[in-house]
Amino acid sequence: MNIKMVDLKGQYDKIKEEVNAGMQTVIDTSSFINGTKVKEFTENLSNYLGGINVVSCANGTDALQIALMALDLKPDDEVIVPVHTYVATAEVIALLRLKPVFVDVYPDLFTIDTSQIESKISSKTKAIVPVHLYGQCAEMEEILRIADRYNLFVIEDTAQAIGAKYAFTDGTVCMAGTMGTIGTTSFFPSKNLGCFGDGGAMFINDDELAKKCHMIANHGQSIKYHHDIIGCNSRLDSIQASVLDVKLKYLDDYNLARNEAAKTYDLLLKDVAGITTPKLSSVSTHVFHQYTILLNGGINRSDMQEFLKTKGVPTMIYYPIPLHKQKAYKIDELECSFPVADKLAEQVLSLPIHTELTKQEQEYIVLMIKEFLNK
């Protein structure tokens, strides 16, 4: 079989007429920047998320950067982040001359270990950036409790978990990205809600803060040529918004399809020695942006990947080098260690998962995994 890690073409084929019509409308009106489609999409996404302000931008990394800029942090202020995440989470912190402070993650949920956060807080700490990794939320109730105690901002990195829901102990249920000071997301094509290029957005409950984020994304202006604050140029173009507006209508169906695929994997891999399937959070739903297994018992991951590749099965490693070992962020190993992240970097392996994945394909994938293990 020729299996895809993400089948964007198959997904497009099912909504082709709607997507093409939306893009054609943009072309016909020639309103490519800040057009009606952008406003329509952000309003619809706001409604989907419960009415929160949505400010669109050019990509998920910009969303994180603009969020930090809007909070008026000063050089050398510290921002707490999980050490097992994509580089963008820490990159924007360093870019703004802030200091990323790494915290290890849970070995089974892969999200930031909340029991370690308080030990990393100093007089310079100003914010926490929890990452809702692989598709489920970090433990937001505890994170928000800590943030409240120390007067810290919370910026949710929701790039992999849009559509996930978090349940608080009082029965309140919130959408991923809507609980902190600012939520951020990416619309990179492979995301659960992805466009045909780059795109991103911020979710903000505070109206004034939302206006500020919008200004920053538009050269620091609310009125053309009146630049009241330092900003940047970060806009979601109208064609991408038109694509996203169509896909948003199907997002819950897409996430359901991913969950069904995850259940199939769980069942097929249940009794396979040396493989640990993803653990589900007790407080968050999962939208399975990735289906990430752990390889135990001395399984050679590189050999497995190469074998599966020869059989037409792609795999990915998210992420092979934790942030504290990246040259750009490397810290003194004697200063701090991150044993869980180090172990995960050696053990994680993500299998194909997308809206078009069939049970037959999954059965083949697992059959090939078993064939490798039984060699």
C-alpha positions, 0 to 999 in steps of 0.5 A, spaced: 500 500 500 502 507 498 499 510 505 499 517 506 501 520 513 496 526 511 491 525 506 490 532 504 488 531 497 483 525 499 480 530 504 479 536 499 476 531 494 470 531 498 469 538 499 472 540 492 466 544 490 465 548 496 472 550 497 473 552 489 467 556 490 469 560 496 476 561 493 473 563 486 469 568 490 475 571 493 478 572 486 472 575 483 472 580 488 479 581 488 479 582 495 485 578 497 487 582 504 483 583 509 477 581 505 470 579 507 472 572 507 477 573 513 471 577 517 466 571 516 471 566 518 473 569 524 466 570 526 464 563 525 470 560 528 468 565 534 462 562 534 464 555 534 469 557 540 463 560 544 464 567 542 471 568 544 474 574 540 478 571 534 484 575 531 487 572 525 494 572 523 499 569 518 501 563 521 501 559 528 508 562 530 506 569 529 500 568 533 505 566 539 509 572 538 504 577 537 501 574 544 507 575 547 508 582 544 501 584 547 503 582 554 508 588 554 513 583 557 520 586 558 527 583 556 530 577 560 523 576 563 522 569 563 516 564 560 515 557 562 514 552 556 514 544 556 521 542 553 518 537 549 514 541 543 516 544 537 521 549 537 516 555 535 514 555 542 520 557 545 523 560 538 518 566 539 520 567 546 528 568 545 526 572 539 523 577 543 529 577 548 525 573 553 528 567 557 524 560 555 524 556 562 524 549 560 519 544 564 519 536 563 513 533 561 508 527 563 511 520 560 504 518 558 500 524 556 506 528 553 504 535 556 507 539 561 508 536 568 504 541 572 508 538 579 514 541 576 512 548 574 512 552 581 519 550 582 521 554 576 518 560 578 522 566 579 521 573 580 522 574 573 517 569 571 511 573 567 508 567 563 506 560 562 505 557 555 502 550 556 502 546 549 496 542 548 500 536 544 498 531 539 491 533 540 489 533 548 489 539 553 494 540 558 492 540 565 489 547 565 485 547 571 492 546 575 496 551 570 491 557 571 491 556 579 498 556 579 498 562 574 493 566 579 497 565 585 503 568 582 500 573 577 502 570 571 499 570 564 497 564 560 498 563 553 495 556 550 499 553 544 493 550 541 496 548 534 495 541 535 488 541 539 483 545 536 476 542 537 478 539 544 474 540 550 477 541 557 472 539 563 474 543 570 472 540 576 466 544 577 463 542 571 465 547 566 467 545 559 471 550 555 474 549 548 482 548 547 485 555 547 479 559 550 482 558 557 488 562 558 490 570 557 491 568 550 490 562 546 494 561 539 493 556 533 496 554 527 492 553 520 498 549 517 495 544 512 496 538 516 493 541 522 486 538 524 483 545 521 488 547 516 488 551 510 492 551 503 498 555 505 500 558 512 495 561 517 494 562 524 489 565 529 489 568 537 483 567 541 482 572 547 477 573 552 479 581 553 476 585 548 481 591 549 487 585 549 484 583 542 484 590 539 491 590 541 493 583 538 489 586 532 493 592 532 500 589 532 498 584 527 497 590 522 503 594 523 501 597 530 495 601 527 488 601 528 487 607 523 491 607 517 497 610 517 496 612 525 501 607 528 500 607 536 504 601 538 510 597 535 507 592 530 508 587 525 505 585 518 501 578 519 495 577 516 491 571 514 489 572 506 482 571 504 483 565 500 486 561 506 480 564 510 475 561 504 478 554 505 478 555 512 471 557 513 469 551 509 473 546 513 470 549 519 463 546 518 466 539 518 471 540 523 467 536 528 466 530 523 474 530 522 476 530 529 471 524 530 474 520 524 481 521 527 478 518 534 475 512 530 482 511 527 485 512 534 480 507 537 482 502 531 489 503 532 488 502 540 485 495 538 489 493 533 496 494 537 493 492 544 497 486 545 503 488 541 509 487 546 513 493 546 508 498 544 505 503 548 499 506 545 497 513 547 494 515 554 487 519 554 487 525 559 481 524 564 479 531 563 480 533 556 478 530 550 483 528 544 482 530 537 488 526 535 492 531 531 498 525 532 497 518 534 503 517 537 506 510 540 512 509 545 517 503 543 519 500 549 523 493 550 529 495 546 525 496 539 530 499 534 526 505 532 530 507 526 530 500 523 522 500 524 522 506 520 526 504 515 522 497 514 515 500 514 518 505 509 519 499 504 512 497 505 509 504 504 508 506 511 510 513 513 512 515 520 514 521 523 518 523 530 515 528 534 520 530 536 527 527 536 531 532 539 528 536 546 529 543 546 534 543 551 539 539 547 538 544 541 544 548 539 540 554 539 537 553 546 542 548 549 543 549 557 548 546 562 546 539 563 548 540 570 544 546 571 537 542 569 535 535 567 529 533 563 529 525 563 522 524 561 523 529 555 530 525 553 526 518 553 521 520 549 525 523 544 528 516 543 521 512 544 516 516 540 513 514 533 507 517 530 503 513 525 499 515 519 492 518 522 488 523 518 480 524 516 481 519 510 485 513 513 481 507 512 481 501 517 484 496 511 490 501 511 490 501 519 490 493 519 496 493 514 500 498 518 499 494 524 501 488 520 507 491 518 509 493 525 508 486 527 512 483 521 518 487 523 517 485 530 517 478 529 523 478 524 
